[in-house]
Amino acid sequence: MLKLFLIGIKDLKLIFRDRAALTFMLLAPFLLTIGMGFVTGRFSGNSSGLSNIPVVIVNLDKEQLGNALADVFSSEELADLMEPTSSPDPKAARRFIDDDKAAAAIIIPAGFTRSIIPAEGATSPALPGTPWHRPPGQVCARGKCAPGASVSQNNVQSEPVKIEVYANPTRPTSAGVVKAIVDEFISRVEEGRTSGMTSIVQLMQAGLLNPQDAQSETRKLFENVQQSESTAITLQTDKEGAEAVQFDILAYMAPGMALLFLMYTVSYGGRSILAERSQGTLPRLLVSPTSTSEVLGGKVLGIFLTGVAQVGILILASSVFFGVKWGDTLGLAILILAAVFGATGWGMLITALARTPAQIGSIGSALMLIFGIMGGSFINLDQMPAYVRTLSKITPNAWGLDGFTTLALGGRLPNLMQPITALLIMGAVLFGIAVVLFNRNGIMQK
């Protein structure tokens, strides 16, 4: 047992004397964490990156629905999200976007309200299922359109009235938020119009409403649209929950980068086994009074200790330099050990399958990137398709990030049982397969 620990400590010392290895193990993930912190706005105090989105509104309609849409962007509910400005000229608004001075321009054309609310003198309301029904028009964003409304009067349908969302391609996220608000507003209007007019048709068919009064009743549906208490978009903040637990984005980014480069560390350690065999160091160990299991166990222990040191140093650095709070110390320590154990299992499997140190390097680098993408080191798994989230369960990255996120949200050791158990099972299964392959391939034979 003592020889096993001595071999492991020896490998740990050799790794930390290798400057190139230290660069990939510690410096690269640390610098990437800093970069991700700047990208996400962590160091500027804005973790979401979405606030005061500049938007230009050109309201040529000047009636109920056009004014209501403009008021949505100026409402108190969106005061922290939107920074609207008005312009009377659509061409000037588009130039404003082309010059990258705003995220999007909303151009509400004249006649938008009249395309939905019947004008005075119409002989019949626009009712679903009748020849007077107005099919949806469009909301357009640089050639791409979504449902809106069209004008139909005196049984003649004109071209659809289009609300244009002129989006800034250099600000896709902010422009997408603007378009989502416009789409939601149009959906609410269309939903209210359709349901209201359907009710009017039913009243007329039941003889409870005179056809002569249908137009006035239809107009009443939209009389209080600007005074409606229900806005298209409402932002709400749970202040009590925010005060109780405030999630730090670096509590996700820092372990994500640490787990990403952990795969490099375990594959680098596995490569050293084949390298020592080809250089003659490993055979000399095997002819000494040291058992094969002690040699292999010592090499694996060295890889494991190196991984623990790497992840531990990076997590400690995130706490010291970035102020990330990890909460339960015992839970954090056990989670780190479990994550490294699971990753080391993958490192041993790669070593057992490879024939040369170069093969381990190539496979390890590829696996590092694949697991980084699948496991959520680059992109939050919630944004991934369902099948990717399912496949991510084979990676130590996904389970490790699950545990670290739980800790950052105030969780303790009992809340970490699922990711810790999954990582331990993963490591044990992979170690078992690797041992079988080691014996079959005779890697550790004298």
Sequence and secondary structure as in RCSB ss.txt:
>XXXX:A:sequence
MLKLFLIGIKDLKLIFRDRAALTFMLLAPFLLTIGMGFVTGRFSGNSSGLSNIPVVIVNLDKEQLGNALADVFSS
EELADLMEPTSSPDPKAARRFIDDDKAAAAIIIPAGFTRSIIPAEGATSPALPGTPWHRPPGQVCARGKCAPGAS
VSQNNVQSEPVKIEVYANPTRPTSAGVVKAIVDEFISRVEEGRTSGMTSIVQLMQAGLLNPQDAQSETRKLFENV
QQSESTAITLQTDKEGAEAVQFDILAYMAPGMALLFLMYTVSYGGRSILAERSQGTLPRLLVSPTSTSEVLGGKV
LGIFLTGVAQVGILILASSVFFGVKWGDTLGLAILILAAVFGATGWGMLITALARTPAQIGSIGSALMLIFGIMG
GSFINLDQMPAYVRTLSKITPNAWGLDGFTTLALGGRLPNLMQPITALLIMGAVLFGIAVVLFNRNGIMQK
>XXXX:A:secstr
 HHHHHHHHHHHHHHHT HHHHIIIIIHHHHHHHHHHHHTTGGGT SS   SEEEEEEE   SHHHHHHHHHHTS
GGGTTTEEEEE S HHHHHHHHHTTSSSEEEEE TTTTTTTS  TT SS   TTSTT     EEEETTEEEE EE
EEETTEEEEEEEEEEEE TT HHHHHHHHHHHHHHHHHHHHHHHHHHHHHHHHHHTTSS GGGHHHHHHHTTTTT
TT S  S      HHHHHH    THHHHHHHHHHHHHHHHHHHHHHHHHHHHHHTHHHHHHHSS  HHHHHHHHH
HHHHHHHHHHHHHHHHHHHHHH      HHHHHHHHHHHHHHHHHHHHHHHHH SSHHHHHHHHHHHHHHHHHHT
TSSS GGGS HHHHHHGGGSHHHHHHHHHHHHHTT  GGGGHHHHHHHHHHHHHHHHHHHHHHHHHTTT  
